[in-house]
Amino acid sequence: MVLLLLEAFGALLIFVLIVWWTMFSGRRGGELPPSVDNQKPPPSDPS
C-alpha cells in the first residue's frame, strides 16, 4: 500500500513539474505587449 502511494505521489510530482515548466519557461518578462503583437498587417482579401 505504501509503495502504491509513493508511486502516485511521484507521478503527481512529475506532472506538477511538467506543468510548471511549460507555464513559466517562456519569454523573459512575459508575453509581448499588445502593441507589438498587433503590428502585423491584416491578411489581404484575395477576391
Buried (B, 14 or more C-beta within 10 A) or exposed (E): EEEEEEEEEEEEEEEEEEEEEEEEEEEEEEEEEEEEEEEEEEEEEEE
